[in-house]
Amino acid sequence: MTFVEYVLIGYFVGVLITAPVGPVNVMAIQHAVHGGFRQGVFVGLGAVLADTIFASAAIFGISAITNFIEGQINLIEIVGGALLIVFGIKIWNTHPHLDRDGNGWHRGFLGDATAAFFMAITNPGAVIAFVAIFGGLGEFRPAPGDHIGALLMVAGVASGATSWWVVVSAAVSHYRARIDDRWLDRANHIAGFVLVAFGALIYLKLALSLTLLK
């Protein structure tokens, strides 16, 4: 794996983790609707910091114990794939609501980012999702001791998550009159489908590898 590939994989993971419309996404969309592009981005940056911490813990934790769990890698991928499918189904069935009253959106940029950070960092599902995804990457994650590769993948996660918030904030501030709960539902359906597909691909890879061993 090259350094560029590590960054690109991390970028994809960052977008995948950030895209589901949960509390932070709804908060960012509401702030972009009421306060414009910068307000939405600052909310997102608070969540990016939390996601970067989670990604670092997941990828460096996995790298540190890989030598001890090589014999259990199939079990880890099975559990990780199941978690992703469960999360995907849960996100598909989540129906977020957009509050257009503007209550609480005027805390200021630092207050917005801080609120989003604590909202994201206290979400236990996020770190589980990171561990599931990185655990399911198999040979596509950095080898044990490859700290540069791990750092680049974490940087990719931060870049992907930041890009998501920039694009969402720009789109919402431009099309704010058209954003409604149905739009949020469609976004969750897409994100949920991608997570389920990613989990299914892990199982497909396992099935193919077992077939080749026979």
C-alpha positions in Angstrom: 0.0 0.0 0.0 1.3 3.5 -0.9 0.9 6.6 1.3 -1.6 8.0 -1.2 -3.8 4.9 -0.9 -3.8 5.2 2.9 -5.0 8.8 2.7 -7.7 7.9 0.1 -9.0 5.0 2.2 -9.0 7.2 5.3 -10.8 9.9 3.3 -13.5 7.4 2.2 -13.9 6.2 5.8 -14.2 9.8 7.0 -17.0 10.6 4.6 -18.7 7.3 5.3 -18.7 7.8 9.1 -19.8 11.5 8.9 -22.6 11.1 6.3 -25.3 9.5 8.4 -27.8 12.2 9.5 -27.6 12.1 13.3 -27.8 14.8 15.9 -24.6 16.6 14.8 -25.6 16.6 11.1 -29.0 18.0 12.0 -27.4 20.6 14.2 -25.0 21.6 11.4 -27.8 21.8 8.9 -30.0 23.9 11.2 -27.1 26.3 11.8 -26.3 26.5 8.1 -30.0 27.3 7.4 -30.2 30.0 10.0 -26.6 31.3 10.1 -25.1 30.5 6.7 -22.1 28.5 5.5 -19.5 29.4 8.2 -21.9 28.6 11.0 -22.5 25.1 9.6 -18.8 24.5 9.0 -17.9 25.4 12.6 -20.4 22.9 13.9 -18.8 20.3 11.6 -15.3 21.1 12.8 -16.2 20.2 16.4 -17.4 16.8 15.2 -14.2 16.4 13.0 -12.1 16.7 16.1 -14.1 14.0 17.9 -13.9 11.7 14.8 -10.1 12.2 14.5 -9.7 11.1 18.1 -11.9 8.1 17.5 -10.0 7.2 14.3 -6.7 7.5 16.1 -7.8 5.3 18.9 -9.2 2.7 16.5 -6.4 2.5 14.0 -3.5 2.7 16.5 -5.2 0.4 18.8 -5.7 -2.2 16.0 -2.1 -1.7 14.9 -0.8 -2.3 18.4 -2.6 -5.6 19.0 -2.5 -7.0 15.5 0.3 -9.5 16.3 -1.8 -10.9 19.1 -5.1 -11.3 17.1 -3.9 -12.5 13.6 -5.4 -15.9 14.4 -8.8 -14.2 15.1 -8.9 -11.9 12.1 -11.8 -13.7 10.5 -13.8 -13.5 13.7 -13.0 -9.7 13.9 -14.2 -9.2 10.3 -17.4 -11.2 10.9 -18.3 -9.1 14.0 -17.2 -5.9 12.2 -19.3 -6.7 9.2 -22.3 -7.5 11.4 -22.0 -4.2 13.2 -21.8 -2.2 10.0 -24.9 -3.9 8.7 -26.8 -3.3 12.0 -25.7 0.4 12.0 -26.7 0.7 8.4 -30.2 -0.6 9.1 -30.5 1.6 12.1 -29.5 4.7 10.2 -31.9 3.8 7.3 -34.7 3.6 9.9 -33.8 6.9 11.7 -36.0 9.9 10.8 -34.3 13.1 11.9 -36.3 16.3 12.3 -35.2 19.8 11.2 -36.1 22.6 13.6 -36.6 25.8 11.6 -37.3 28.0 14.6 -33.6 28.7 15.1 -33.6 28.1 18.9 -30.1 27.9 20.2 -28.2 28.6 17.0 -26.8 31.9 18.1 -24.1 30.6 20.6 -21.2 31.8 18.3 -18.7 29.8 16.3 -16.6 28.5 19.2 -19.7 27.6 21.2 -21.1 25.7 18.1 -17.9 23.7 17.6 -17.7 22.9 21.3 -21.3 21.7 21.5 -20.8 19.5 18.4 -17.6 18.1 19.8 -19.2 17.0 23.0 -22.2 15.7 21.2 -20.0 13.5 19.0 -17.4 12.4 21.6 -20.1 11.1 23.8 -21.5 8.9 21.1 -20.3 5.3 21.8 -21.5 4.0 18.4 -19.0 6.2 16.6 -15.9 4.5 18.0 -17.5 1.1 17.6 -18.1 2.0 13.9 -14.5 3.1 13.4 -13.2 -0.1 15.0 -15.5 -2.2 12.9 -14.5 -0.5 9.6 -10.8 -0.5 10.3 -10.9 -4.0 11.6 -12.7 -5.0 8.4 -10.1 -3.4 6.1 -7.7 -6.4 6.6 -4.6 -6.0 4.4 -5.8 -2.5 3.4 -4.9 -1.1 6.8 -1.4 -0.1 7.8 0.9 -2.9 9.0 1.9 -3.1 12.7 4.6 -0.5 13.3 3.7 1.5 10.2 3.0 4.7 12.2 3.4 6.9 9.2 0.8 4.9 7.3 -1.5 5.0 10.3 -1.1 8.8 10.7 -1.8 9.3 7.0 -5.0 7.2 7.2 -6.1 9.3 10.3 -5.3 12.5 8.3 -7.4 11.1 5.5 -10.3 10.5 7.9 -10.1 14.1 9.1 -9.9 15.4 5.5 -12.9 13.3 4.4 -15.0 14.4 7.4 -14.1 18.1 6.9 -14.9 17.9 3.2 -18.3 16.5 4.1 -19.1 19.4 6.4 -17.9 22.0 3.8 -20.0 20.5 1.0 -23.1 20.0 3.2 -22.8 23.6 4.7 -22.4 25.1 1.2 -25.3 23.1 -0.2 -27.6 23.8 2.7 -26.8 27.6 2.8 -27.5 27.8 -0.9 -30.6 25.6 -1.1 -31.8 26.3 2.5 -35.4 26.8 1.4 -35.6 23.3 -0.1 -34.2 21.4 2.9 -36.8 19.4 4.8 -37.3 16.2 6.7 -37.8 14.2 3.5 -34.3 15.4 2.3 -32.8 14.2 5.6 -34.5 10.8 5.2 -33.1 10.4 1.7 -29.6 11.2 3.0 -29.9 8.6 5.7 -31.2 6.0 3.2 -28.1 6.6 1.1 -25.7 6.4 4.1 -27.4 3.4 5.5 -27.2 1.6 2.2 -23.5 2.3 1.9 -22.8 0.9 5.4 -24.8 -2.2 4.8 -23.0 -2.7 1.4 -19.6 -2.2 3.1 -20.5 -4.9 5.7 -21.8 -7.2 2.9 -18.5 -6.7 1.0 -16.6 -7.9 4.1 -18.6 -11.1 4.1 -18.1 -11.5 0.4 -14.4 -11.2 0.8 -14.4 -13.8 3.6 -16.5 -16.2 1.5 -14.1 -15.8 -1.4 -11.0 -16.4 0.8 -12.6 -19.5 2.3 -13.5 -20.8 -1.1 -9.9 -20.3 -2.3 -8.6 -22.2 0.7 -10.6 -25.3 -0.2 
